[in-house]
Amino acid sequence: MPNSQSPIPNPRWSSIEKRPALAVTLSILWVILIGGIAFLWHLGSIGLIDETEPLFAEASRQMFVTGDWITPFFNGETRFDKPALIYWCQAIAFSILGVNEWAVRLPSALAAIGLIGLAFYTIHWYFARKDELEQRYRPELRWIIAGCGIAVMALNPEMIIWGRTGVSDMLLTGCMASALLCFFLGYAHPAKSNVQARWYIAFYVLIAAAILTKGPVGIVLPVLIIGIFLLYLGNITQVLREMRPFTGLLIVICLSLPWYVLVIWRNGWDYINSFFGYHNVERFTNVVNRHSAPWYFYFIVVLLGFAPYSVYLLIAMGRLKFWQRKYWRSQERSQQLGLFAFCWFVGIFGFFTVAVTKLPSYVLPLMPAAAILIALLWSDLLDKGDKGDKVTISSLSLSRFGWTGWVNVVFLSAIAVAMFYLPKVIGSDPAAPDFRNLLERSGLTVLGGAIWILSAIAIAVAIARRRYETMLIINIIGFAAFLTIVLTPALFLMDRERQLPLRELSEIVVQTQKRGEELVMVGFKKPTVVFYSRRSVTYQKVTASAAQYLQDKAAKKPTPSTVLVLTQPKKFPEMGFKPTDYENLGTRGAYQLVRIFLNR
């Protein structure tokens, strides 16, 4: 019950609180709404995108077709880049939905939705516990901050991109981030209680899933984050006793180790050297696949990948006063969520900044922590005072909100200007030579610029009227509008120009390929052709090498004496072929499929 110092709660929120079934239903509906907009809307309406996505899709299809759930294969060769969980999930989706784009991407989308659902519960529980400790009653604060928190978590570029892509990154983030939230919930509950034990068990199960998704990093990063958090607070020994690490290690080993044993037993050192050596140790210590970047790379990735909320991260971290160790050690465990999110963010950011190989997707697992930091920051603005009409933060903090809000205005204005000029500055893509002109004629970039300019103006008005609490809502609405009105149609346009020609030519391959006739791709590697044609492809990256390969093949007088070649039209004269040497089977976009007669 509210005490005499609590603001008078809104009757609508109070009525929801008094009806648990209604509260749970509304919470689930909100998670589904946000998750649906961010991750499910038009999920399978766009074809697979070269190069990485079809590699996963085809390896999973091979598992589904052959029934070999141990060794992943792509194009007739083993694929040891990632462990098996993502392939298993996609193969199961194939068995339910059929082999299509929806099934390929559904595991990523569900992992993202599951994560934001657990985050909603965690944030709401945190504020409920805070009310209990402070003997206050603020149901509207719990629901609004939890709802806005998961909206920020879902509606940002990094989460949108990887939550709608059929690769392992979002599954790893879903498992790892959910594991960290389960750890905190277990840590924050009374010691040695059944509730605490269940949360810790969930933590161990999810760690095992993370290991099965991407290997050692699935346990290294959570241990690093939790270690930083507990060492800072000085209670690592006590918490370890509560966590029962030997029991937890047994759970992790029993769930994750069997597949590794089986795949090593079947493939031996080939798997060990490829996965553990190349894809783990070398990626951390050396540049792999030319994915190098300067030390400040992830500052830019977070600024743009967590846009438009990234401008508030510094003030969100500063409000924690994480340097006041004595203060944090005196806090009740449940109220250390902000510090835990800070350690989470810094741990992942620092780890991958040190790593030599750098990719934008590597810092995806810190985005949930960033969203929690923003949610806690905004709770300061929504926390009402004794009379329910004044914000209980200092004038200095309000001034910082104001200045950061102006940075937000400048940032959105810069994005708007970039959108207006985007068609003029983007480079030409050989795979979609007409895309730039089509994008400009579509007017989508102008519409996108208008959305961000209007958002900037709305935030400027909010600052002028000192309505700082509305700035976050404006950013969320602006991003949702940009996603639905601009980004999705632009992706349809790009798919039509870049990927649709390959799908159409793959269909021609299925219809025209003779028994035993080889399919050769020259000048580029497009794994989508393997997935959509269900055929093996011989890749020849260099034109001269392709010409020599075909000459050698002709010398062997194969049966049939023809070969299918997919490349750009300009490549055929470079390989020494005349129009009389081949039959044109189809030209789509930048590509041409021909049947070459080897013995002419």
Secondary structure as UniProt FT lines:
FT   TURN            4..5
FT   HELIX           11..17
FT   HELIX           20..35
FT   HELIX           36..40
FT   TURN            41..44
FT   TURN            50..51
FT   HELIX           52..66
FT   STRAND          73..74
FT   TURN            75..76
FT   STRAND          77..78
FT   HELIX           85..97
FT   HELIX           101..134
FT   HELIX           139..154
FT   HELIX           157..163
FT   HELIX           169..188
FT   TURN            191..192
FT   HELIX           194..214
FT   TURN            215..216
FT   HELIX           217..233
FT   HELIX           236..243
FT   HELIX           245..267
FT   HELIX           269..271
FT   HELIX           272..282
FT   HELIX           283..285
FT   TURN            289..290
FT   TURN            295..296
FT   HELIX           297..305
FT   TURN            306..308
FT   HELIX           309..312
FT   HELIX           313..318
FT   TURN            319..323
FT   HELIX           325..330
FT   HELIX           333..335
FT   HELIX           337..354
FT   HELIX           360..366
FT   HELIX           367..382
FT   TURN            386..387
FT   HELIX           395..425
FT   TURN            430..431
FT   TURN            433..434
FT   HELIX           435..442
FT   HELIX           444..464
FT   TURN            465..466
FT   HELIX           468..470
FT   HELIX           471..481
FT   HELIX           482..487
FT   HELIX           488..494
FT   HELIX           495..499
FT   HELIX           500..512
FT   TURN            515..516
FT   STRAND          518..522
FT   HELIX           528..533
FT   STRAND          538..540
FT   HELIX           543..555
FT   STRAND          562..567
FT   TURN            569..570
FT   HELIX           571..574
FT   TURN            575..576
FT   HELIX           579..581
FT   STRAND          582..588
FT   TURN            589..590
FT   STRAND          591..597
FT   TURN            598..599
//
